[in-house]
Amino acid sequence: MKSKGSSSFVYLIIIAAVLFLVYSYISGGSPSATVSLNQVAQDVMADKVTAVRVRGDELSVTYKQPTETGERVVLSRKAPESTLYEQLQALGVDAETLAALNIEFEEPVDWGTLINIGITLISVLAAVAFFYLFIRQFQGANNQAMSFGKSRARMFSGDRPTVTFDDVAGVEESKEELKEIVEFLKEPQKFINLGARIPKGVLLVGAPGTGKTLMAKAVAGEAGVPFFSISGSEFVEMFVGVGASRVRDLFDQAKRHSPCIVFVDEIDAVGRYRGAGLGGSHDEREQTLNQILVEMDGFDTDTNVIVVAATNRPDILDPALLRPGRFDRRVVLDQPDIRGREAIFRVHTRGKPVAADVDLESLAQATPGFVGADIENVVNEAAILAARGAKRRIGMAEFQEAIERVIAGPERRSRVISDEEREVFAYHEAGHAVVAHMLPKCDPVRKISIVARGMAGGYTLTLPDEDRYIMQRSKMEDEMAKMLGGRAAEETVFSEISTGASDDLDKATKLARAMVMRYGMSDKLGPLVYGRKEELVFLGKEIGEQRDYSEAMAQEIDDEVRGFVTRAYEKAKQVLTENREQLDRVTKHLLERETLSSEEFEAAMEGRTLPAMKDNSSTPQPQTDPVLKPSAAAA
C-alpha cells in the first residue's frame, strides 16, 4: 500500500504538469490568421466586423462571415501610443460606426511570468518526489522511515493450520522427536510440574529439499500456536546494529504471542563461526548472532517460546549455538528410503486423478536418492505431461517420463545428427550397458537411449535392487569401469576416441580421487585421509581446503588416482573385447529402436528376438521400466 501511495503521488505531479502546460497553451494560444489594423478599419466600415476584443495592444477581431483564410476570428495589433478609437478614426472610421461596434477590453495577462512560476513549482515538486522515492528505495520497500530495526518475520496464526504431520512423510523418526515439542506446547504445565526444563531450541538438519521448513510448519500446525517465520539472511543489513535490533523485536513479538514457535530458516547465514569474518568480531553478522544467543538465554521457564532453526550446513555453525540450553535437540532429516519415498508419493498424489495402473512402490524403487522436493517435482511434471496429452488421469507412463525429465531433462528428438555420430553415440551407450551387465558389482541396466535428453546426446540408466548406504571398494571399481565403458567401446570399435566421454572421465576421476584421499582405499598410501576441508566464511570450498601433505605425497596421490582410473579403463576394454558380439548386437538394435528397455536389452544380450516395438511415430511415449540417475551420458 505504501508503494502504491508513493506511485500515485508521482503520477499526480506528472498529471498536474501536463494539465498546466496544456492550459497555458490553450489560454495563451490564439488564432493563427493575422491582419493589419488598416484592413480591420476597412472591414469595420464595410460592416464585416461584429466585435473587437482588446487585450493590451493585441486585438482579437470577430467577423460576421469567415475570411479568405476560413477563420472568423483573426489577430491584429494597434500602436501602443494611442487608443483603438483614435487609431480607427485616424484610418477613416466615423464615430457612428465606432459606436455601433462591440469593443471589449481585457486586462493583459503576463503568461511568461505565470509559466515561469509554474515551471518553478513543478521543479520543486519533482525534487521533493525524487527525494521521497530515493529515501523509500534506500530503506527498502517494506520499511518506513526509521524502521530498520523492525523484524521482518511473517506471522501465521495457529487457529487454522494448513500443514500437519499428515502432510509430512518419509521421516517418521524425526516426527516422533518433534511430537514431544508439540505436546509441550499443548500442555506445558505437565512438564513444569515435574521440574522438566523446557526445550528452547530445535535444530533441523538435512540436505536441501528434505522437508525442514515443512516439518517446522507441521509442528506449529499440530500445536495450534502462532508461527513466526524468517530467513537468516533477513537479519543482516548494511547498517551496524540493524540485525541485532530485528532479533530483539522478533523475540519481543514472540513473547507477546506465547506459546508460539519462531522458525529461522537457513540459520547458517547468520550463525557461522565468530571471529572469521572480514570485520573480526565486530561485524554486523556477528553482532546479530550475539543477540540471538542473548535472547535464547533470556527465556524463562514459563515463556513457552520454542526456536526452530533449519540448516543444511551444521558443520559451520558456531559452537555457542549448539550447546545445551540453546538448541537442545538436533533432528536429522535424512534422504528417505524406499518406504519413505512411497509415503511421500502418496502425500503428493493425494487429491490428484491418478490412473489405476500407477504403482507407487515401483516409482519409489525407481527414485533412489530423491528427496521430498524431487518427488513433488516428479508428480507435478507428470500432471503437466498428462494435461499436455489431454488425458483425464495421470498414468504410469507420465510418471516414468517425469522421472527421466527430472534426472536428465526433456527429450530432444528434433536434434539432427549425422549417421556417423549416431553410430558413435550408439556404441558409446551400448559400451556402458554391456560393461554394467557383465560386471557383477554394477547395478542392473534398466534403459538405454540415444535420443538426446537435456545436455546429453544419449544416456544409460541403472537401478540398484535395494537402497545402499555404503559402497565397497570392488563395487566402486566396477562402477568406474562402467563409467569408462563408453570411451572403451569407441576405442575398441573405431580405434578412435571422441569428446563424448568428457563427463564420464570427470566422474571417474572424482571417484578415484575420493577413494584415495577420503576413503583410504589405496594399498600404497594406506588408510589415511589427505586434505582437510575447512571452509571459511567468505571463501569457497576449493579455496578453503587445507593441504596437509607434502609435494612428494601429492605426486603419489596423483599416481594412485591415475592407477585406479587406468585399471578401470583396461577392465572395461577387456570386457568389451571379450563380448564384442553382444556389443555389436545391442548397438544394432539401439540404432533401429533408439531406446531399449531392460527386457529388450536382455534379449539383445542373449541373442533372442526382441519384443515388438511400440509405435513412437507421432508422440514419443516414455518407457514403463523403472529408471535411476544416469550412470553415464555422452555429451
C-alpha positions as CSV (number, residue, x, y, z in Angstrom):
1,M,0.0,0.0,0.0
2,K,2.9,2.3,0.7
3,S,4.5,1.7,-2.6
4,K,1.1,2.3,-4.3
5,G,0.7,5.6,-2.5
6,S,4.1,6.8,-3.5
7,S,3.5,5.9,-7.1
8,S,0.2,7.8,-7.0
9,F,2.0,10.8,-5.7
10,V,4.4,10.8,-8.6
11,Y,1.6,10.3,-11.1
12,L,-0.3,13.3,-9.6
13,I,2.7,15.5,-10.1
14,I,3.0,14.4,-13.8
15,I,-0.7,14.9,-14.5
16,A,-0.6,18.4,-12.9
17,A,2.4,19.4,-15.0
18,V,0.7,18.2,-18.2
19,L,-2.5,20.0,-17.3
20,F,-0.7,23.2,-16.6
21,L,1.2,23.1,-19.8
22,V,-2.0,22.3,-21.8
23,Y,-3.9,25.1,-20.1
24,S,-1.0,27.5,-20.7
25,Y,-1.0,26.6,-24.4
26,I,-4.8,26.9,-24.7
27,S,-5.0,30.1,-22.7
28,G,-2.0,31.7,-24.3
29,G,-2.8,30.4,-27.7
30,S,-4.6,32.4,-30.4
31,P,-5.8,32.2,-33.9
32,S,-3.1,31.7,-36.5
33,A,-4.5,34.3,-39.0
34,T,-3.4,37.9,-38.6
35,V,-4.5,41.1,-40.5
36,S,-3.2,44.7,-40.3
37,L,-5.1,47.4,-38.4
38,N,-5.7,49.3,-41.8
39,Q,-7.5,46.1,-43.0
40,V,-9.5,46.0,-39.9
41,A,-10.6,49.6,-40.3
42,Q,-11.8,48.9,-43.9
43,D,-13.7,45.8,-42.7
44,V,-15.4,47.8,-39.9
45,M,-16.5,50.4,-42.4
46,A,-17.8,47.6,-44.7
47,D,-19.8,46.2,-41.8
48,K,-18.0,42.9,-41.8
49,V,-16.8,43.0,-38.1
50,T,-19.1,42.2,-35.2
51,A,-16.7,42.6,-32.2
52,V,-13.2,43.5,-31.3
53,R,-11.6,42.3,-28.1
54,V,-8.7,44.5,-26.8
55,R,-6.0,42.9,-24.6
56,G,-3.3,45.4,-24.2
57,D,-2.0,46.1,-27.8
58,E,-3.4,42.9,-29.1
59,L,-6.7,42.7,-31.0
60,S,-8.9,39.8,-31.5
61,V,-11.3,40.6,-34.3
62,T,-14.5,38.6,-34.9
63,Y,-16.0,38.7,-38.3
64,K,-19.7,38.0,-39.4
65,Q,-18.5,35.7,-42.1
66,P,-15.3,33.6,-42.4
67,T,-12.4,35.4,-44.0
68,E,-10.5,34.2,-47.0
69,T,-8.4,32.0,-44.7
70,G,-11.5,30.3,-43.4
71,E,-11.4,31.8,-39.9
72,R,-13.9,34.1,-38.2
73,V,-11.5,35.3,-35.5
74,V,-8.2,36.8,-36.6
75,L,-5.5,38.7,-34.8
76,S,-4.4,42.3,-35.3
77,R,-2.3,44.8,-33.4
78,K,-2.6,48.5,-32.6
79,A,0.0,51.1,-31.9
80,P,0.8,51.4,-28.2
81,E,0.9,55.2,-28.1
82,S,-2.9,55.8,-28.6
83,T,-6.3,54.1,-28.1
84,L,-8.1,51.9,-30.6
85,Y,-10.8,54.5,-31.1
86,E,-8.3,57.2,-32.0
87,Q,-6.4,54.9,-34.4
88,L,-9.6,53.7,-36.1
89,Q,-10.8,57.3,-36.5
90,A,-7.5,58.2,-38.0
91,L,-8.0,55.4,-40.5
92,G,-11.4,56.8,-41.6
93,V,-13.9,55.1,-39.4
94,D,-16.6,57.5,-38.4
95,A,-17.9,57.9,-34.8
96,E,-21.3,56.4,-35.6
97,T,-19.8,53.2,-36.9
98,L,-17.5,53.0,-33.9
99,A,-20.4,53.4,-31.5
100,A,-22.2,50.5,-33.2
101,L,-19.1,48.3,-33.0
102,N,-18.9,46.0,-30.0
103,I,-15.5,46.7,-28.4
104,E,-14.4,44.7,-25.2
105,F,-11.4,45.5,-23.1
106,E,-9.5,42.8,-21.0
107,E,-6.6,43.2,-18.7
108,P,-3.5,41.7,-20.3
109,V,-2.1,38.5,-18.7
110,D,1.6,38.1,-18.2
111,W,1.8,34.5,-19.4
112,G,5.6,34.4,-19.3
113,T,5.6,35.1,-15.6
114,L,2.9,32.5,-15.0
115,I,4.7,29.9,-17.0
116,N,7.9,30.6,-15.1
117,I,6.1,30.3,-11.8
118,G,4.5,27.1,-12.9
119,I,7.8,25.6,-14.1
120,T,9.5,26.5,-10.8
121,L,6.7,25.0,-8.8
122,I,6.8,21.8,-10.8
123,S,10.5,21.6,-10.4
124,V,10.2,21.9,-6.7
125,L,7.5,19.2,-6.5
126,A,9.6,16.9,-8.7
127,A,12.6,17.4,-6.5
128,V,10.6,16.6,-3.4
129,A,9.1,13.5,-5.1
130,F,12.5,12.3,-6.2
131,F,14.0,12.7,-2.7
132,Y,11.0,10.9,-1.2
133,L,11.3,7.9,-3.5
134,F,15.1,7.8,-3.0
135,I,14.6,7.6,0.7
136,R,12.0,4.9,0.3
137,Q,14.2,2.9,-2.0
138,F,17.1,3.3,0.3
139,Q,15.2,1.9,3.2
140,G,13.6,-0.9,1.4
141,A,10.1,-1.4,0.0
142,N,8.7,-2.9,3.2
143,N,10.1,-0.3,5.7
144,Q,9.1,3.2,6.6
145,A,11.5,5.8,7.8
146,M,13.4,4.9,10.9
147,S,12.0,1.4,10.9
148,F,15.2,-0.5,10.0
149,G,15.2,-2.4,13.3
150,K,11.7,-3.9,12.9
151,S,11.5,-7.6,12.4
152,R,10.5,-8.9,9.0
153,A,9.2,-12.1,10.4
154,R,5.9,-13.3,8.9
155,M,3.4,-14.5,11.5
156,F,0.9,-17.3,10.8
157,S,-2.0,-17.9,13.1
158,G,-2.3,-21.4,14.5
159,D,-6.1,-21.3,14.5
160,R,-6.3,-22.8,11.0
161,P,-3.3,-25.0,10.4
162,T,-2.5,-25.5,6.8
163,V,0.2,-28.2,7.4
164,T,0.1,-31.1,9.8
165,F,2.1,-34.2,10.4
166,D,-0.1,-36.0,7.9
167,D,1.4,-33.8,5.2
168,V,5.0,-34.9,6.1
169,A,6.1,-38.4,5.1
170,G,9.4,-40.3,4.9
171,V,10.8,-39.0,8.2
172,E,8.9,-41.0,10.8
173,E,11.7,-40.9,13.3
174,S,12.0,-37.1,13.1
175,K,8.3,-36.7,13.6
176,E,8.4,-38.8,16.7
177,E,11.2,-36.5,18.0
178,L,9.0,-33.4,17.4
179,K,5.8,-34.8,18.8
180,E,7.2,-34.1,22.2
181,I,7.6,-30.5,21.3
182,V,4.0,-30.4,20.2
183,E,2.9,-32.0,23.4
184,F,4.8,-29.4,25.5
185,L,3.2,-26.5,23.6
186,K,-0.2,-28.0,24.2
187,E,0.3,-29.0,27.8
188,P,3.3,-27.2,29.2
189,Q,2.2,-27.4,32.8
190,K,2.6,-31.2,32.8
191,F,6.3,-30.9,32.2
192,I,6.8,-27.9,34.5
193,N,5.2,-29.8,37.4
194,L,7.8,-32.5,37.1
195,G,10.6,-30.0,37.0
196,A,11.4,-30.7,33.4
197,R,13.4,-28.0,31.6
198,I,11.6,-26.5,28.6
199,P,13.5,-27.2,25.3
200,K,14.4,-23.8,24.0
201,G,15.5,-24.7,20.5
202,V,15.3,-27.5,17.9
203,L,17.8,-27.6,15.0
204,L,16.6,-29.3,11.9
205,V,19.4,-30.7,9.9
206,G,19.2,-32.2,6.4
207,A,20.0,-31.8,2.7
208,P,18.1,-29.3,0.6
209,G,14.6,-30.5,-0.2
210,T,14.2,-33.0,2.7
211,G,11.4,-31.0,4.2
212,K,12.9,-28.9,7.0
213,T,10.6,-25.9,6.5
214,L,7.6,-28.2,6.0
215,M,8.4,-30.0,9.3
216,A,8.5,-26.7,11.2
217,K,5.2,-25.7,9.8
218,A,3.7,-29.1,10.7
219,V,4.9,-28.6,14.3
220,A,3.1,-25.3,14.5
221,G,0.0,-26.7,12.8
222,E,-0.2,-29.6,15.2
223,A,0.3,-27.5,18.3
224,G,-2.1,-24.8,17.1
225,V,0.1,-21.9,18.1
226,P,1.3,-18.8,16.2
227,F,4.2,-19.4,13.9
228,F,6.9,-16.7,13.2
229,S,8.9,-17.4,10.0
230,I,12.0,-15.6,9.0
231,S,15.1,-16.3,7.0
232,G,18.6,-15.9,8.5
233,S,19.6,-13.5,5.7
234,E,16.8,-11.1,6.6
235,F,18.5,-10.2,9.9
236,V,21.7,-8.8,8.2
237,E,21.7,-5.3,6.8
238,M,24.4,-2.9,5.7
239,F,23.9,-0.8,8.8
240,V,25.6,-1.9,12.0
241,G,23.1,-2.8,14.7
242,V,20.1,-3.4,12.5
243,G,20.3,-7.2,12.7
244,A,20.5,-7.2,16.5
245,S,17.6,-4.8,16.7
246,R,15.5,-7.0,14.5
247,V,16.3,-10.0,16.7
248,R,15.2,-8.1,19.8
249,D,12.0,-7.1,18.0
250,L,11.3,-10.6,16.8
251,F,11.6,-12.1,20.3
252,D,9.6,-9.4,21.8
253,Q,6.7,-10.2,19.4
254,A,7.2,-13.9,20.2
255,K,6.9,-13.4,23.9
256,R,3.7,-11.4,23.5
257,H,2.2,-14.2,21.5
258,S,3.5,-17.1,23.6
259,P,3.1,-20.0,23.4
260,C,4.5,-19.9,19.9
261,I,7.2,-21.1,17.5
262,V,9.9,-19.0,16.0
263,F,11.3,-20.6,12.8
264,V,14.6,-19.3,11.4
265,D,15.3,-20.8,8.0
266,E,18.9,-21.1,6.8
267,I,20.3,-20.1,10.1
268,D,23.9,-20.7,8.8
269,A,23.6,-17.3,7.1
270,V,23.9,-15.6,10.4
271,G,25.1,-18.4,12.7
272,R,28.5,-19.2,11.3
273,Y,31.7,-19.3,13.3
274,R,32.5,-16.0,15.0
275,G,35.9,-14.4,14.5
276,A,36.3,-15.5,10.9
277,G,34.6,-12.5,9.2
278,L,36.1,-9.6,7.4
279,G,35.4,-7.3,10.3
280,G,36.9,-9.6,13.0
281,S,34.4,-9.9,15.9
282,H,32.7,-6.6,15.3
283,D,31.0,-7.0,12.0
284,E,27.2,-6.9,11.7
285,R,26.6,-10.6,11.3
286,E,28.4,-11.5,14.5
287,Q,26.6,-8.8,16.5
288,T,23.3,-10.3,15.2
289,L,24.5,-13.8,16.3
290,N,25.4,-12.5,19.7
291,Q,22.0,-11.0,20.1
292,I,20.3,-14.3,19.2
293,L,22.4,-16.1,21.8
294,V,21.4,-13.5,24.4
295,E,17.7,-13.7,23.6
296,M,17.7,-17.5,23.8
297,D,19.4,-17.4,27.2
298,G,16.9,-14.9,28.4
299,F,13.9,-17.2,28.0
300,D,12.2,-18.0,31.3
301,T,10.8,-21.5,32.0
302,D,7.3,-20.1,31.6
303,T,7.9,-18.2,28.3
304,N,6.7,-21.1,26.1
305,V,8.6,-19.9,23.1
306,I,10.5,-22.5,21.1
307,V,13.0,-21.6,18.4
308,V,13.2,-24.0,15.5
309,A,16.1,-23.4,13.1
310,A,16.9,-25.2,9.8
311,T,20.2,-25.6,8.1
312,N,22.0,-27.9,5.6
313,R,25.4,-26.9,6.9
314,P,25.6,-27.8,10.6
315,D,29.4,-28.1,10.4
316,I,29.9,-24.3,10.0
317,L,27.6,-23.2,12.9
318,D,29.1,-21.5,15.9
319,P,29.5,-23.9,18.8
320,A,27.7,-21.5,21.1
321,L,24.5,-22.1,19.2
322,L,24.7,-25.8,19.6
323,R,25.3,-26.1,23.3
324,P,22.6,-27.4,25.6
325,G,20.3,-24.6,26.8
326,R,20.1,-23.1,23.3
327,F,19.5,-25.7,20.6
328,D,18.8,-28.6,22.9
329,R,17.8,-31.0,20.2
330,R,19.2,-31.8,16.8
331,V,16.7,-33.5,14.5
332,V,18.2,-35.0,11.3
333,L,16.0,-35.2,8.2
334,D,17.8,-37.7,6.0
335,Q,17.1,-38.9,2.5
336,P,14.1,-41.2,2.6
337,D,14.4,-44.9,2.0
338,I,12.1,-46.8,-0.4
339,R,9.2,-46.9,2.1
340,G,9.7,-43.2,2.8
341,R,9.6,-42.3,-0.9
342,E,6.5,-44.4,-1.3
343,A,4.8,-42.5,1.5
344,I,5.9,-39.2,0.0
345,F,4.4,-40.2,-3.3
346,R,1.2,-40.9,-1.5
347,V,1.2,-37.5,0.1
348,H,1.8,-35.6,-3.2
349,T,-0.7,-37.7,-5.3
350,R,-3.4,-37.2,-2.7
351,G,-6.4,-35.5,-4.4
352,K,-4.9,-35.9,-7.9
353,P,-6.6,-38.0,-10.6
354,V,-4.1,-40.9,-10.7
355,A,-4.8,-43.8,-13.0
356,A,-5.3,-47.3,-11.7
357,D,-2.1,-48.6,-13.3
358,V,0.2,-46.3,-11.2
359,D,2.3,-48.4,-8.9
360,L,3.7,-46.1,-6.2
361,E,6.0,-48.8,-4.9
362,S,7.6,-49.1,-8.4
363,L,8.0,-45.4,-8.6
364,A,9.7,-45.4,-5.1
365,Q,12.0,-48.1,-6.3
366,A,12.8,-46.0,-9.4
367,T,13.8,-42.9,-7.5
368,P,16.7,-43.8,-5.0
369,G,18.4,-40.6,-3.8
370,F,15.3,-38.5,-4.4
371,V,14.1,-36.2,-1.5
372,G,10.7,-34.8,-0.9
373,A,11.2,-31.8,-3.2
374,D,12.3,-34.0,-6.0
375,I,9.3,-36.3,-5.7
376,E,7.0,-33.3,-5.5
377,N,8.6,-32.1,-8.8
378,V,8.1,-35.5,-10.4
379,V,4.4,-35.6,-9.5
380,N,3.9,-32.0,-10.8
381,E,5.8,-32.9,-14.1
382,A,3.6,-36.0,-14.5
383,A,0.5,-33.9,-14.1
384,I,1.7,-31.4,-16.7
385,L,2.5,-34.2,-19.2
386,A,-1.0,-35.7,-18.7
387,A,-2.6,-32.3,-19.3
388,R,-0.4,-31.8,-22.4
389,G,-1.7,-35.1,-23.7
390,A,-5.3,-34.1,-23.0
391,K,-5.7,-37.0,-20.5
392,R,-8.1,-37.1,-17.6
393,R,-5.8,-39.1,-15.4
394,I,-2.1,-39.3,-14.7
395,G,-0.8,-42.6,-15.9
396,M,2.3,-44.7,-15.2
397,A,3.9,-43.6,-18.5
398,E,3.6,-39.9,-17.4
399,F,5.3,-40.7,-14.1
400,Q,8.2,-42.6,-15.8
401,E,8.7,-39.8,-18.3
402,A,8.6,-37.2,-15.4
403,I,11.3,-39.1,-13.5
404,E,13.6,-39.1,-16.6
405,R,12.8,-35.4,-17.1
406,V,13.9,-34.6,-13.5
407,I,17.0,-36.6,-13.9
408,A,18.3,-35.8,-17.4
409,G,15.9,-33.2,-18.9
410,P,13.3,-33.4,-21.7
411,E,13.9,-35.4,-24.8
412,R,15.2,-33.6,-27.9
413,R,14.0,-35.8,-30.8
414,S,14.2,-32.9,-33.2
415,R,18.0,-32.7,-32.9
416,V,19.6,-33.6,-36.2
417,I,22.8,-35.6,-36.2
418,S,24.7,-37.4,-38.9
419,D,24.6,-41.2,-39.3
420,E,28.3,-41.4,-38.3
421,E,27.8,-39.5,-35.0
422,R,24.6,-41.5,-34.4
423,E,26.6,-44.7,-34.6
424,V,29.2,-43.4,-32.3
425,F,26.5,-42.5,-29.7
426,A,25.0,-45.9,-30.1
427,Y,28.3,-47.8,-29.5
428,H,29.1,-45.4,-26.6
429,E,25.9,-46.1,-24.7
430,A,26.0,-49.8,-25.6
431,G,29.5,-49.9,-24.1
432,H,28.2,-48.5,-20.8
433,A,25.4,-51.1,-20.8
434,V,27.4,-54.1,-21.7
435,V,30.1,-53.4,-19.1
436,A,27.5,-52.8,-16.4
437,H,25.8,-56.1,-17.4
438,M,28.9,-58.2,-17.3
439,L,30.5,-56.8,-14.1
440,P,28.9,-58.4,-11.0
441,K,29.0,-55.3,-8.8
442,C,27.3,-52.9,-11.2
443,D,23.6,-52.1,-10.9
444,P,21.3,-53.7,-13.5
445,V,20.6,-51.8,-16.7
446,R,17.1,-50.5,-16.9
447,K,17.1,-48.4,-20.0
448,I,19.4,-47.3,-22.9
449,S,18.7,-44.4,-25.3
450,I,20.4,-42.5,-28.0
451,V,17.7,-39.8,-28.0
452,A,19.2,-36.5,-26.8
453,R,17.9,-35.5,-23.4
454,G,19.0,-32.3,-21.8
455,M,22.7,-31.7,-22.5
456,A,23.4,-35.4,-23.1
457,G,23.4,-37.0,-26.5
458,G,22.4,-40.3,-25.0
459,Y,22.1,-42.0,-21.6
460,T,22.2,-45.3,-19.8
461,L,20.1,-45.7,-16.7
462,T,20.8,-48.2,-14.0
463,L,18.8,-49.1,-10.9
464,P,20.0,-50.9,-7.7
465,D,17.9,-53.7,-6.4
466,E,17.8,-52.1,-3.0
467,D,18.9,-48.9,-1.2
468,R,22.5,-48.8,-0.3
469,Y,24.2,-46.6,2.3
470,I,27.8,-47.8,1.9
471,M,29.9,-48.8,-1.1
472,Q,32.6,-51.4,-1.1
473,R,35.9,-51.0,-3.0
474,S,35.1,-53.7,-5.5
475,K,31.8,-52.0,-6.4
476,M,33.4,-48.6,-6.8
477,E,36.0,-50.1,-9.2
478,D,33.2,-51.8,-11.2
479,E,31.2,-48.6,-11.3
480,M,34.3,-46.7,-12.5
481,A,34.7,-49.3,-15.3
482,K,31.1,-48.8,-16.3
483,M,31.6,-45.0,-16.4
484,L,34.5,-45.6,-18.8
485,G,32.7,-48.2,-20.9
486,G,31.6,-45.7,-23.4
487,R,35.0,-44.4,-24.2
488,A,36.4,-48.0,-24.2
489,A,33.7,-49.0,-26.8
490,E,34.7,-46.1,-29.1
491,E,38.3,-47.1,-29.0
492,T,37.5,-50.8,-29.4
493,V,35.3,-50.3,-32.4
494,F,36.6,-47.3,-34.2
495,S,40.2,-47.2,-33.0
496,E,39.4,-43.6,-32.2
497,I,38.2,-41.6,-29.3
498,S,35.9,-38.6,-29.2
499,T,34.8,-35.8,-26.8
500,G,31.7,-37.7,-25.8
501,A,33.3,-39.2,-22.7
502,S,34.2,-35.9,-21.0
503,D,31.6,-36.2,-18.3
504,D,32.4,-39.9,-17.8
505,L,36.1,-39.1,-17.3
506,D,35.2,-36.3,-14.8
507,K,33.1,-38.6,-12.7
508,A,35.6,-41.4,-12.8
509,T,38.5,-39.1,-11.8
510,K,36.5,-37.7,-8.9
511,L,35.5,-41.1,-7.7
512,A,39.1,-42.3,-7.9
513,R,40.4,-39.3,-6.0
514,A,37.8,-39.8,-3.3
515,M,38.9,-43.5,-3.0
516,V,42.5,-42.4,-2.4
517,M,42.1,-39.2,-0.3
518,R,38.8,-39.7,1.6
519,Y,38.2,-43.5,1.9
520,G,41.7,-44.7,2.4
521,M,41.4,-47.4,-0.3
522,S,44.9,-47.1,-1.7
523,D,47.1,-50.0,-0.9
524,K,50.2,-47.9,-1.3
525,L,49.1,-44.8,0.7
526,G,47.3,-46.7,3.4
527,P,44.2,-45.9,5.5
528,L,44.7,-42.2,5.7
529,V,42.7,-39.1,4.8
530,Y,44.6,-36.4,2.8
531,G,43.5,-32.8,2.8
532,R,41.2,-31.1,5.3
533,K,38.3,-29.1,4.1
534,E,37.9,-26.1,6.4
535,E,35.6,-23.8,4.5
536,L,35.9,-20.2,5.8
537,V,33.0,-17.8,6.0
538,F,33.9,-15.8,2.9
539,L,35.8,-18.4,0.9
540,G,34.6,-21.1,-1.4
541,K,35.2,-24.9,-0.9
542,E,38.3,-25.1,-3.1
543,I,39.9,-22.1,-1.5
544,G,39.2,-23.2,2.0
545,E,40.7,-26.7,1.6
546,Q,43.8,-27.0,3.7
547,R,46.6,-29.1,2.1
548,D,48.2,-31.1,4.9
549,Y,50.6,-33.2,2.8
550,S,53.8,-32.5,1.0
551,E,54.5,-32.1,-2.7
552,A,56.0,-35.6,-2.8
553,M,52.8,-37.0,-1.3
554,A,50.8,-35.0,-3.8
555,Q,52.7,-36.7,-6.6
556,E,52.0,-40.1,-5.1
557,I,48.3,-39.3,-4.8
558,D,48.1,-38.3,-8.4
559,D,49.9,-41.6,-9.4
560,E,47.4,-43.6,-7.3
561,V,44.4,-41.8,-8.8
562,R,45.8,-42.4,-12.3
563,G,46.3,-46.1,-11.4
564,F,42.7,-46.6,-10.3
565,V,41.3,-44.9,-13.5
566,T,43.7,-46.7,-15.8
567,R,42.9,-50.2,-14.3
568,A,39.2,-49.5,-14.6
569,Y,39.6,-48.4,-18.2
570,E,41.6,-51.6,-19.1
571,K,38.9,-53.7,-17.3
572,A,36.2,-52.0,-19.5
573,K,38.2,-52.6,-22.7
574,Q,38.7,-56.3,-21.7
575,V,35.0,-56.8,-21.1
576,L,34.0,-55.3,-24.4
577,T,36.7,-57.2,-26.3
578,E,35.5,-60.5,-24.9
579,N,31.9,-59.6,-25.6
580,R,32.2,-57.8,-28.9
581,E,29.4,-59.8,-30.5
582,Q,26.9,-58.7,-27.7
583,L,28.2,-55.1,-28.1
584,D,27.5,-55.1,-31.9
585,R,24.1,-56.7,-31.3
586,V,23.0,-54.2,-28.7
587,T,24.2,-51.4,-30.9
588,K,22.3,-52.7,-33.9
589,H,19.0,-52.8,-32.0
590,L,19.7,-49.4,-30.5
591,L,20.2,-47.9,-33.9
592,E,16.9,-49.4,-35.0
593,R,14.8,-48.5,-32.0
594,E,16.7,-45.6,-30.4
595,T,15.6,-46.7,-27.0
596,L,15.9,-50.2,-25.3
597,S,14.1,-51.2,-22.2
598,S,15.5,-53.7,-19.7
599,E,13.7,-56.6,-21.4
600,E,14.8,-55.6,-24.8
601,F,18.4,-55.2,-23.6
602,E,18.4,-58.6,-22.0
603,A,17.0,-60.1,-25.2
604,A,19.7,-58.4,-27.3
605,M,22.5,-59.6,-25.0
606,E,21.2,-63.2,-25.2
607,G,20.6,-63.1,-29.0
608,R,16.8,-63.6,-28.6
609,T,14.1,-61.9,-30.7
610,L,13.2,-58.6,-29.2
611,P,9.6,-57.8,-28.3
612,A,7.5,-55.9,-30.8
613,M,8.5,-52.2,-31.0
614,K,6.0,-49.7,-29.7
615,D,4.7,-47.1,-32.1
616,N,6.6,-43.9,-31.4
617,S,5.9,-42.2,-34.8
618,S,3.7,-39.4,-33.6
619,T,4.3,-38.6,-30.0
620,P,7.2,-40.1,-28.1
621,Q,5.9,-42.3,-25.3
622,P,8.0,-42.9,-22.3
623,Q,9.1,-46.4,-21.4
624,T,7.4,-48.2,-18.4
625,D,10.6,-49.5,-16.9
626,P,11.9,-48.1,-13.7
627,V,14.8,-45.7,-14.0
628,L,17.5,-44.3,-11.9
629,K,20.0,-41.5,-12.2
630,P,22.1,-41.8,-15.3
631,S,25.3,-43.5,-14.7
632,A,26.9,-42.1,-17.9
633,A,25.9,-39.9,-20.7
634,A,27.5,-38.9,-24.0
635,A,27.9,-35.2,-24.4
